[in-house]
Amino acid sequence: MNSQNEAAPQLGAGQQGFSTEDILWAAGIWSVILTLSPVIVFYMLMVA
């Protein structure tokens, strides 16, 4: 009974949309990508 009650809110939140943790995780990934992309481009220009 307890495991079903604990799992239900997580299922509902997943169906409604993104949770705060998902948004923070995605924002962190994009910030890393956008921060490193100029460095990678500069490196490729110097090597080429």
Sequence and secondary structure as in RCSB ss.txt:
>XXXX:A:sequence
MNSQNEAAPQLGAGQQGFSTEDILWAAGIWSVILTLSPVIVFYMLMVA
>XXXX:A:secstr
 HHHHHHHHHHHHHHH   HHHHHHHHHHHHHHHHHHHHHHHHHHHH 
